[in-house]
Amino acid sequence: MRTLRSILLAGAMLLATPMFFSSCEEEGSLIKFKTEVQVVNDFNDVVKAINDGKLSSEQAIAQLVTAIDNIKGDQSAKLQAITDALNNNNNTLDTKLNVIAGTMKSLSTEMPTKIDALAKAVENMPEYYEVLKAVETALVNINPNEQLKLLEGVLDKYFTDELKYPDDDPLSFKGKIYYCIAEIEDTLRYMTYKDDKFRAIRKAIEALARENAKLDGILDNMTKIVEAIMSGNTSEKEGWAEIARQLALLKAAAGIGGSTDKVEYVDLGLPSGNLWATCNLGASSPEAYGDYYAWGEVEPKKEYTYPNHKWYKEGAPSLGFTKYNNEDGKLTLEDEDDAVIQKLGNGWRTPTLADFRELTNQKLTTIKKTTLNGVVGYQITSKRNKKSIFIPCAGFKQDKPQTREISSSEEVAICMTNLRCIDYKVFNAWSFAFQNDRIGRYGKRRPDGISIRPVKGPGVPVPNNCVDLGLDSGLLWAKCNMGTTDPTKPGDYYAWGELSTKKEYYSDNYKHFGKHGVIKYNEKDGKEVLELEDDAARVNLGVGYRIPTQKDWEELLEDCKWEAVTTTLPEIVDPSQKKVIARWKVTGPNGNSIVLPTTSGFRADGWFVQRDYNIYYTTANLYPAEQLSDKDKYQKAVALTWPMFETSSGSIEEPSFASIYRDFGIVVRPVFDLYSSK
């Protein structure tokens, strides 16, 4: 609507050209003033629409970006409009966060203005939680290359004048603490580049200026940990976890973010910093089943049926569900429908799938089926600090009342997550199940009664350039191919096991070929999967990143929904006008998605070749020698492939695996597995 109004206005102005220009000669400054006011009013109209709940967050940010970009005048005019919105006490926190997001995404807003806007937002948010959300929103919505500059700019500007809070004295040390801790926490969670993280954390620590003696020891520890990670004396994974723990001590010492709730919990030393409740919601001991809740309801009940479910109405679209359906597109529980938030508050919530994946990650914990006070369940023990929690086999309730005396064949612990299933399985929500050897996500009917294990904490961090698709493995997939920041572009081409791109791709200039043939990943060394030293993603992107294996791709094929996005080439290029697969949209179990664009084949013999018009994506796997001819043994790797064109019958072939020569250049879609179970 905003764009349409602009187009109509432009048309009207062109029709009235003589009158318009004569007015400009006489009243130029007045016209300019009216134009500026009108655009600012449009900006305020968008803000009002957000306050009134008429726009989703995505719509709000998009419209705010347009409104900000259209504000006439210099940067001060933009800053004034933004500051007014942030200072307005009638605007909700969500509205202010959307204004921050729009400001960061605006291409016409220069960095100094963005810094000023974020600083104004922080200055006017007295609650620590609000400060944290403001910083988080700014970081996730600004280009990763500008994150460090933004944070440094706010620190430099506002720790000159100090941060002021209504409940604190002006120029307060606590004001500085609030922002510095918020910056460090969100630096750990959202900043992509390792060196930027180090610099931001150091700058935040330095900004505290040692004004409080009881914090000095903690700050010294954090500085030492940063130095240890940089020097390689401490692993990144352990170092980040320790910094997170020191932050918790810093907050406690400064009296920030302390909890007043009575929920008992266990700190398992997980990388996310999550704290897990010792009991199910409604239980008073770890072995007690607790209360049972239908997904999206906040009270337990005697019967768990479709007719008595809060969000079910027979005959309604989306299989009868009136909320969290295919019409509203909502996948995750809103606060008002989260039983944990409503019952406990103080930051406690229903876990996400990612929370449970981290909890059961074999790198981090051990899981043992056992009994506690005669109740069968699962003990989850931290490998780091040996602390544990117990989850009882509470089963579930379905239809009419039933007892919880469970036979051995029914011994299963099912815990609710905050996520519903997508598309045609709208009647299901994801739970997390423990049953003998099967431990993982499990679709359960939304009206069924499920136990809930509360969790508190920020959740598992996702790098800005990656997407959590909700896969059982916990693997995160990059948004783009290596060498590009545009998801629709092919990016760079790499020979299998090489670390950089080349102008020409020959067997003669391939790293792992010598005078006598293959010199690595051959019959003699028996290596079948790329080592990290030969992994272009790991070497170029850093710890946690790697090239996906064939099994990683198989999980993506089996657990995700693949949709072909097609187009046609110009008729002069392809007179047949066959459909071309421009890209695949791959949607995970949690509704998040990535796209895999066409790559037009591979690079070989110094030329860009389109062999059979196939698309290729590399894997980390050598192609099995026993499946190749003698001349090709150890010469080929496994690639994911699909035909660029539809078949003669008009169908689209789904991706499959094929062999491709190792010295050929093909594209790489990285994965991030620092938090996965692999």
HELIX and SHEET records of a PDB file:
HELIX    1   1 ARG A    2  LEU A   15  1                                  14    
HELIX    2   2 THR A   17  ASN A   51  1                                  35    
HELIX    3   3 SER A   57  ASP A   69  1                                  13    
HELIX    4   4 GLN A   75  ASN A   87  1                                  13    
HELIX    5   5 LEU A   93  LYS A  105  1                                  13    
HELIX    6   6 MET A  111  GLU A  123  1                                  13    
HELIX    7   7 TYR A  128  ASN A  141  1                                  14    
HELIX    8   8 PRO A  144  GLU A  146  5                                   3    
HELIX    9   9 GLN A  147  ASP A  161  1                                  15    
HELIX   10  10 PHE A  173  TYR A  190  1                                  18    
HELIX   11  11 LYS A  194  ALA A  207  1                                  14    
HELIX   12  12 ALA A  213  SER A  231  1                                  19    
HELIX   13  13 GLU A  236  ALA A  254  1                                  19    
HELIX   14  14 SER A  318  GLY A  320  5                                   3    
HELIX   15  15 ASP A  335  ASP A  337  5                                   3    
HELIX   16  16 ALA A  339  LEU A  344  1                                   6    
HELIX   17  17 LEU A  353  LEU A  359  1                                   7    
HELIX   18  18 SER A  408  GLU A  410  5                                   3    
HELIX   19  19 ASP A  423  LYS A  425  5                                   3    
HELIX   20  20 LEU A  532  ASP A  534  5                                   3    
HELIX   21  21 ALA A  536  LEU A  541  1                                   6    
HELIX   22  22 GLN A  550  ASP A  559  1                                  10    
HELIX   23  23 ARG A  611  TYR A  613  5                                   3    
HELIX   24  24 ALA A  625  GLN A  627  5                                   3    
HELIX   25  25 ASP A  630  ASP A  632  5                                   3    
SHEET    1   A 4 TYR A 265  ASP A 267  0                                        
SHEET    2   A 4 LEU A 275  ALA A 277 -1                                        
SHEET    3   A 4 VAL A 455  LYS A 456 -1                                        
SHEET    4   A 4 TRP A 348  ARG A 349 -1                                        
SHEET    1   B 3 THR A 365  LEU A 372  0                                        
SHEET    2   B 3 VAL A 375  SER A 382 -1                                        
SHEET    3   B 3 SER A 388  PRO A 392 -1                                        
SHEET    1   C 3 ALA A 413  ARG A 420  0                                        
SHEET    2   C 3 ASN A 428  GLN A 435 -1                                        
SHEET    3   C 3 ARG A 438  ARG A 445 -1                                        
SHEET    1   D 4 CYS A 466  ASP A 468  0                                        
SHEET    2   D 4 LEU A 476  ALA A 478 -1                                        
SHEET    3   D 4 VAL A 671  PHE A 672 -1                                        
SHEET    4   D 4 TYR A 545  ARG A 546 -1                                        
SHEET    1   E 2 TYR A 493  ALA A 495  0                                        
SHEET    2   E 2 GLY A 665  VAL A 667 -1                                        
SHEET    1   F 2 PHE A 513  GLY A 514  0                                        
SHEET    2   F 2 GLY A 517  VAL A 518 -1                                        
SHEET    1   G 3 LYS A 561  THR A 567  0                                        
SHEET    2   G 3 VAL A 580  THR A 587 -1                                        
SHEET    3   G 3 SER A 593  PRO A 597 -1                                        
SHEET    1   H 2 PHE A 602  ALA A 604  0                                        
SHEET    2   H 2 TRP A 607  VAL A 609 -1                                        
SHEET    1   I 3 ASN A 614  LEU A 622  0                                        
SHEET    2   I 3 LYS A 636  PRO A 643 -1                                        
SHEET    3   I 3 SER A 656  TYR A 661 -1                                        
END                                                                             
